[in-house]
Amino acid sequence: MAIRVLIVDDSAVMRSVLSELINQAPDIEVVGTATDPIVAREMIKQLNPDVVTLDIEMPRMDGLEFLDKLMRLRPTPVVMISTLTERGSDVTFRALELGAVDFITKPKLNSAQGIRPYADEICDKIRAAHQARLRSPAKYSQPAAAASTAATAASATGGATPTALDGNTLRDRLVLIGASTGGTEAIKEVLTRFPEQMPGILIVQHMPEMFTGSFAKRLDGLCKVRVKEAEDGEKILPGHAYLAPGHSHLLVKRSGGLYCCELSKAEPVNRHRPSVDVLFHSAAKHVGANGVGVMLTGMGKDGAQGMLAMKKAGCWNIGQDQESCVVYGMPREAAQIGAVDEVSPLNEVAQRVVARLRQSVRRAS
């Protein structure tokens, strides 16, 4: 049976374009379009769609307010349609906090590359949303930057914030994290639980380039570790997390005995740039047993082969468990090929990483 989709957008042109693109997929069907959330509310009652695509700025009720009401009264998988602006990225991250499964930027109708790649991407996101495990949303009334701290994040979900690591634990060690669908909230959950004293952390999250800088800034305001968008050639420092920019692969390399970031605009891998596999394969080569790999929620198989290479090189790997994943794709693929050493619920991933780092130091001693 086809996945039933309702499109909510105040632009007639956009409703028409999205309908045409989505209906080309044999397993997806647009069952209706709505001009605003008020109309959408009635159509959802009548049509019972499997997935809703939702614009952000609309008349009569903005997308965030409607999303908040929808997730509380009639939880439905939602893919946000966002604009490529800084404000658009901030609002999009707020939508993900409120329970949206994923987001996609509005198509560029005059793109020289055509809109076929966009059609593939939006259909993939709709399929992922249809499979998603919906989680409890944050309250709409809570400000986006809500004075959140690592301790607050830990107590809210029943987990513990690990205590700081000593200097010996930081030496020559790295943490490598990969994620996709549902990953923005999962990464936030993990990073806010890390103590300030951590080895360098490298992260790949599948995300457009306009959004990675905003995502890094958002995390930096919530975490004890310093979070920034990675730059080519910069040294990887303890207590810092480096997010792959949306336009490039992120790799780790050795330079003068130190770890450094390397960015590459090579072709996409597993249809992604940045790709988790690219980061993990570089870690297998240059980090080996000094690394801890983490695979979080995500659709597809990106990172599985790279994580297996890391394990063969001596790295210890943790996969998020099925129950806490929004989409149990990437962690499942890694586990199925034997790349994962242990499986952990999301709210315990940080403490398992820290425990493994301490254990590896004791063994080295």
Backbone torsions as a table, in degrees:
resi	resn	phi	psi	omega
1	MET	NA	136.2	-177.4
2	ALA	-68.3	150.4	174.9
3	ILE	-74.3	124.9	-175.8
4	ARG	-91.9	123.0	-173.0
5	VAL	-119.9	136.2	170.8
6	LEU	-110.4	128.0	178.6
7	ILE	-99.6	128.0	178.3
8	VAL	-120.0	110.2	-177.2
9	ASP	-160.4	136.5	-177.2
10	ASP	-80.2	-8.7	179.8
11	SER	-91.9	120.7	179.0
12	ALA	-63.0	-38.5	178.7
13	VAL	-62.5	-45.4	-178.3
14	MET	-66.7	-39.5	177.4
15	ARG	-60.6	-40.9	-179.7
16	SER	-67.4	-45.4	-178.7
17	VAL	-64.1	-48.0	-178.9
18	LEU	-62.3	-40.6	179.2
19	SER	-61.3	-44.9	-178.8
20	GLU	-63.6	-44.1	-178.3
21	LEU	-65.7	-45.5	-175.4
22	ILE	-69.8	-38.3	-177.4
23	ASN	-70.1	-11.9	176.3
24	GLN	-71.3	-21.7	179.5
25	ALA	-77.7	131.8	-176.5
26	PRO	-68.8	-19.6	-175.9
27	ASP	-106.1	9.1	-178.4
28	ILE	-132.4	140.3	-178.9
29	GLU	-136.7	127.6	173.0
30	VAL	-79.6	114.8	-176.9
31	VAL	-95.8	-8.4	178.8
32	GLY	-179.5	161.0	174.8
33	THR	-132.4	144.3	-178.8
34	ALA	-127.4	142.2	-176.8
35	THR	-82.7	-19.4	179.5
36	ASP	-162.9	170.1	-177.1
37	PRO	-61.7	-30.0	-179.8
38	ILE	-65.8	-44.7	176.0
39	VAL	-65.9	-41.2	-178.4
40	ALA	-60.4	-38.4	-178.4
41	ARG	-57.0	-44.7	180.0
42	GLU	-71.4	-36.7	-178.8
43	MET	-68.9	-34.0	177.4
44	ILE	-64.2	-40.2	177.4
45	LYS	-63.0	-39.5	-176.1
46	GLN	-79.1	-41.5	-169.4
47	LEU	-98.1	-21.9	-179.1
48	ASN	49.7	59.4	-177.1
49	PRO	-68.1	156.0	176.1
50	ASP	-79.2	-34.3	-177.4
51	VAL	-141.1	143.5	174.9
52	VAL	-117.4	131.8	167.9
53	THR	-98.4	134.2	-168.5
54	LEU	-132.6	122.6	172.7
55	ASP	-72.8	163.0	-177.5
56	ILE	-96.4	-52.4	-177.2
57	GLU	-96.8	110.2	-177.8
58	MET	-142.5	158.7	178.3
59	PRO	-74.0	158.0	174.2
60	ARG	73.5	-35.2	175.4
61	MET	-161.6	127.7	-179.1
62	ASP	-75.2	163.1	-174.0
63	GLY	-60.6	-36.0	-179.3
64	LEU	-65.7	-44.4	-179.5
65	GLU	-63.8	-41.8	179.0
66	PHE	-66.1	-41.8	178.7
67	LEU	-59.4	-44.6	179.7
68	ASP	-59.4	-45.8	179.8
69	LYS	-65.8	-42.1	-178.2
70	LEU	-62.5	-45.7	-176.2
71	MET	-68.9	-24.0	179.8
72	ARG	-87.9	-36.1	-173.8
73	LEU	-97.6	-32.5	-177.8
74	ARG	-150.5	73.7	-174.6
75	PRO	-52.5	123.7	-176.9
76	THR	-140.7	138.5	176.7
77	PRO	-61.0	129.4	-176.6
78	VAL	-125.7	133.7	169.7
79	VAL	-110.9	119.2	-179.1
80	MET	-78.8	142.0	173.5
81	ILE	-105.3	113.1	-169.5
82	SER	-116.3	158.3	175.2
83	THR	-95.7	154.0	-177.8
84	LEU	-84.6	69.5	177.2
85	THR	-136.3	162.3	178.6
86	GLU	-63.6	-41.8	177.7
87	ARG	-64.7	-39.3	178.8
88	GLY	-60.6	-37.6	179.9
89	SER	-69.8	-39.6	178.7
90	ASP	-62.9	-43.9	-179.5
91	VAL	-67.7	-35.8	179.2
92	THR	-63.5	-43.4	178.2
93	PHE	-64.2	-34.5	175.9
94	ARG	-64.9	-38.2	178.2
95	ALA	-63.0	-39.0	177.6
96	LEU	-65.6	-36.6	175.6
97	GLU	-64.2	-33.2	-178.3
98	LEU	-79.2	-8.2	175.0
99	GLY	122.2	-2.0	174.3
100	ALA	-60.8	142.1	-178.1
101	VAL	-74.5	-42.8	-174.8
102	ASP	-159.2	179.7	177.2
103	PHE	-144.2	161.0	174.7
104	ILE	-145.6	146.3	178.3
105	THR	-76.5	157.5	178.3
106	LYS	-66.1	142.7	-177.2
107	PRO	-67.1	145.6	173.8
108	LYS	-89.4	105.1	-172.4
109	LEU	-69.3	-20.6	-180.0
110	ASN	-104.7	18.9	-177.7
111	SER	-66.1	137.1	178.7
112	ALA	-65.4	-25.9	-179.3
113	GLN	-80.6	-6.0	-176.8
114	GLY	78.5	179.6	-176.2
115	ILE	-108.8	8.0	177.9
116	ARG	-60.9	-46.7	177.3
117	PRO	-59.0	-35.6	178.4
118	TYR	-65.1	-40.9	179.3
119	ALA	-60.1	-43.9	178.7
120	ASP	-61.7	-41.8	-176.4
121	GLU	-68.1	-46.0	-177.4
122	ILE	-67.6	-35.4	178.0
123	CYS	-68.0	-37.4	175.5
124	ASP	-61.6	-40.8	-179.2
125	LYS	-69.3	-35.2	176.6
126	ILE	-66.1	-41.8	177.6
127	ARG	-62.3	-43.0	178.7
128	ALA	-63.9	-42.0	179.6
129	ALA	-62.3	-37.6	-180.0
130	HIS	-63.6	-31.1	179.6
131	GLN	-87.9	-9.4	-167.6
132	ALA	-68.5	147.8	170.5
133	ARG	-92.4	112.4	-177.4
134	LEU	-72.6	139.9	-178.5
135	ARG	-112.8	168.1	179.7
136	SER	-66.6	127.0	-177.7
137	PRO	-79.8	158.1	171.2
138	ALA	-76.2	161.5	-179.4
139	LYS	-77.0	138.4	-180.0
140	TYR	-63.4	-32.6	-176.9
141	SER	-70.7	-16.1	-179.2
142	GLN	-76.0	128.6	179.5
143	PRO	-60.6	153.3	-176.8
144	ALA	-61.0	-35.2	-178.1
145	ALA	-98.5	15.6	-174.5
146	ALA	-24.3	56.1	171.8
147	ALA	34.8	40.7	-177.2
148	SER	-81.3	139.9	176.6
149	THR	-128.0	169.6	178.9
150	ALA	-61.5	-39.2	-179.0
151	ALA	-66.9	-40.2	178.2
152	THR	-63.1	-44.9	-180.0
153	ALA	-61.3	-38.1	-178.9
154	ALA	-68.3	-46.2	-176.3
155	SER	-69.0	-29.6	-177.8
156	ALA	-65.7	-27.7	-177.0
157	THR	-115.7	8.3	174.4
158	GLY	82.4	7.9	-179.8
159	GLY	-94.2	179.9	-179.7
160	ALA	-116.6	144.3	173.6
161	THR	-88.7	118.5	-177.1
162	PRO	-62.3	148.8	176.0
163	THR	-75.6	164.2	-174.4
164	ALA	-63.8	153.0	176.3
165	LEU	-93.8	155.0	176.3
166	ASP	-86.3	171.7	-175.9
167	GLY	-59.9	-34.7	-179.8
168	ASN	-63.6	-31.8	-179.5
169	THR	-69.0	-29.3	-175.1
170	LEU	-80.9	-26.1	-172.1
171	ARG	-62.6	123.7	173.4
172	ASP	63.5	12.2	-178.1
173	ARG	-110.0	151.9	178.4
174	LEU	-138.6	153.5	172.0
175	VAL	-114.7	129.7	-177.6
176	LEU	-117.8	125.7	-174.2
177	ILE	-125.2	134.1	174.9
178	GLY	-126.8	143.7	-179.4
179	ALA	-159.9	162.9	175.5
180	SER	-143.0	-117.7	-175.9
181	THR	-56.6	125.5	-176.3
182	GLY	83.2	0.3	-171.9
183	GLY	-74.5	-26.5	-177.7
184	THR	-62.9	-43.5	178.5
185	GLU	-74.0	-35.2	179.6
186	ALA	-66.5	-42.8	178.2
187	ILE	-63.1	-42.8	177.5
188	LYS	-59.7	-42.9	179.4
189	GLU	-59.1	-42.5	-178.2
190	VAL	-73.0	-49.8	-174.2
191	LEU	-65.6	-35.9	-179.4
192	THR	-68.8	-15.2	177.7
193	ARG	-92.5	-12.2	179.0
194	PHE	-73.7	140.9	173.1
195	PRO	-71.6	166.9	-179.0
196	GLU	-62.6	-38.4	-179.8
197	GLN	-86.3	96.4	179.1
198	MET	-135.6	155.4	168.8
199	PRO	-63.2	169.9	174.1
200	GLY	-59.3	145.7	-176.8
201	ILE	-125.5	128.0	176.8
202	LEU	-115.0	135.0	-172.1
203	ILE	-131.1	134.0	167.8
204	VAL	-118.8	120.4	173.5
205	GLN	-123.8	126.1	178.1
206	HIS	-63.9	115.4	-173.1
207	MET	-165.1	142.1	176.6
208	PRO	-62.1	153.8	-172.8
209	GLU	-64.7	-29.0	179.4
210	MET	-65.7	-20.3	-172.8
211	PHE	-99.9	-20.0	-174.3
212	THR	-68.7	-37.5	177.7
213	GLY	-63.2	-44.0	178.3
214	SER	-65.0	-38.3	179.2
215	PHE	-64.4	-42.8	178.8
216	ALA	-62.5	-43.4	179.0
217	LYS	-63.6	-39.3	179.7
218	ARG	-62.7	-45.5	178.2
219	LEU	-65.2	-38.8	-178.1
220	ASP	-60.6	-32.6	178.8
221	GLY	-77.7	-10.6	-177.1
222	LEU	-109.6	-19.2	-168.6
223	CYS	-107.2	156.7	173.5
224	LYS	-76.2	-34.1	174.1
225	VAL	-75.8	155.3	176.9
226	ARG	-82.0	129.4	-178.1
227	VAL	-118.0	131.5	179.8
228	LYS	-148.7	162.7	172.7
229	GLU	-75.7	133.6	-175.8
230	ALA	-66.5	145.3	175.8
231	GLU	-120.6	147.1	-177.3
232	ASP	-64.4	126.7	174.9
233	GLY	86.7	-4.7	-177.1
234	GLU	-77.0	148.5	179.2
235	LYS	-70.8	144.1	177.6
236	ILE	-92.6	116.2	-173.3
237	LEU	-105.9	148.9	172.1
238	PRO	-58.6	149.2	178.9
239	GLY	75.4	10.1	-179.0
240	HIS	-124.4	142.8	173.9
241	ALA	-118.6	135.8	-174.1
242	TYR	-119.1	117.8	-178.4
243	LEU	-96.6	131.6	178.0
244	ALA	-61.7	129.4	174.7
245	PRO	-67.5	151.9	-173.6
246	GLY	-67.3	-11.3	-177.6
247	HIS	-97.9	-6.3	-171.1
248	SER	-143.2	152.3	167.0
249	HIS	-69.9	148.4	174.1
250	LEU	-112.0	128.1	177.2
251	LEU	-126.0	157.7	171.7
252	VAL	-108.3	139.3	177.5
253	LYS	-139.0	166.5	176.6
254	ARG	-101.2	136.5	176.6
255	SER	-145.5	111.5	-179.7
256	GLY	62.1	34.4	179.4
257	GLY	83.6	-1.3	-179.3
258	LEU	-113.2	153.4	172.8
259	TYR	-81.5	141.0	177.5
260	CYS	-135.9	157.2	174.0
261	CYS	-84.6	142.8	172.6
262	GLU	-130.5	130.9	177.6
263	LEU	-106.8	144.2	-177.8
264	SER	-140.2	136.2	175.2
265	LYS	-100.6	27.5	175.3
266	ALA	-60.0	168.2	-176.8
267	GLU	-57.7	150.6	177.1
268	PRO	-56.4	148.5	175.9
269	VAL	-116.9	131.3	-173.4
270	ASN	54.9	32.8	-179.4
271	ARG	70.1	15.3	-177.8
272	HIS	-125.9	140.0	165.4
273	ARG	-144.1	108.2	10.6
274	PRO	-75.9	152.2	178.8
275	SER	-114.7	138.1	176.4
276	VAL	-66.0	-38.8	179.5
277	ASP	-57.6	-40.8	-178.8
278	VAL	-62.4	-46.4	178.1
279	LEU	-62.0	-48.0	-175.4
280	PHE	-65.7	-37.8	177.3
281	HIS	-65.0	-37.9	178.1
282	SER	-67.7	-34.6	177.1
283	ALA	-68.0	-37.7	176.6
284	ALA	-59.7	-36.3	-177.4
285	LYS	-77.9	-40.9	-169.5
286	HIS	-110.6	-16.0	-176.1
287	VAL	-111.3	-45.1	176.8
288	GLY	57.4	-130.1	-174.6
289	ALA	-67.4	-9.0	177.8
290	ASN	-86.9	5.6	-177.3
291	GLY	-109.5	153.1	168.1
292	VAL	-122.2	120.7	-179.8
293	GLY	-98.2	143.8	179.9
294	VAL	-132.8	124.0	176.2
295	MET	-112.3	117.2	-178.6
296	LEU	-104.9	-179.8	-175.7
297	THR	-48.3	145.2	178.1
298	GLY	169.9	150.8	177.4
299	MET	-84.4	141.3	173.5
300	GLY	97.0	-159.8	-173.6
301	LYS	-126.8	7.6	-178.8
302	ASP	-58.3	129.2	178.1
303	GLY	100.9	-17.4	-176.0
304	ALA	-64.2	-50.0	-178.8
305	GLN	-67.1	-37.6	177.2
306	GLY	-65.0	-38.5	178.2
307	MET	-67.1	-36.9	176.0
308	LEU	-63.4	-40.6	177.2
309	ALA	-62.8	-39.5	177.1
310	MET	-62.9	-43.3	180.0
311	LYS	-61.6	-44.0	179.0
312	LYS	-63.2	-26.7	178.1
313	ALA	-85.5	-0.4	176.9
314	GLY	105.4	0.3	179.7
315	CYS	-73.3	148.5	176.1
316	TRP	-99.5	127.4	-171.6
317	ASN	-118.7	138.1	179.5
318	ILE	-119.7	132.7	176.1
319	GLY	-114.5	140.1	176.5
320	GLN	-67.4	142.7	-177.9
321	ASP	-78.2	162.4	-175.2
322	GLN	-62.6	-40.1	-174.5
323	GLU	-63.8	-31.1	-177.2
324	SER	-98.7	-4.8	178.4
325	CYS	-78.5	141.9	168.2
326	VAL	-68.9	-47.0	173.4
327	VAL	-131.4	118.8	-178.0
328	TYR	-89.8	74.0	-180.0
329	GLY	-112.9	-68.9	-176.9
330	MET	-61.6	-45.0	176.7
331	PRO	-63.5	-36.4	178.7
332	ARG	-64.8	-45.2	-179.9
333	GLU	-60.4	-41.4	179.0
334	ALA	-65.7	-41.3	-179.6
335	ALA	-66.5	-38.7	-175.8
336	GLN	-66.2	-27.3	179.4
337	ILE	-98.2	9.4	175.4
338	GLY	80.8	23.3	-177.5
339	ALA	-89.3	-10.8	-174.4
340	VAL	-103.9	130.6	178.5
341	ASP	-87.8	-33.0	176.6
342	GLU	-149.8	152.9	-179.9
343	VAL	-112.8	137.6	-174.5
344	SER	-141.1	142.6	169.6
345	PRO	-64.3	153.5	-173.7
346	LEU	-54.9	-42.1	-174.7
347	ASN	-75.4	1.4	175.2
348	GLU	-116.0	-1.8	-176.1
349	VAL	-60.1	-46.6	-176.7
350	ALA	-60.2	-46.6	-178.2
351	GLN	-68.7	-29.3	175.9
352	ARG	-70.1	-37.0	176.6
353	VAL	-63.0	-48.5	-179.0
354	VAL	-63.5	-41.4	178.6
355	ALA	-61.3	-39.9	179.6
356	ARG	-67.6	-38.6	178.1
357	LEU	-61.9	-44.0	178.3
358	ARG	-63.1	-43.1	-178.8
359	GLN	-63.2	-39.8	-179.3
360	SER	-67.2	-32.6	177.4
361	VAL	-68.7	-42.9	178.7
362	ARG	-62.0	-40.0	179.0
363	ARG	-66.9	-39.2	178.9
364	ALA	-65.8	-28.4	179.7
365	SER	-74.3	NA	NA
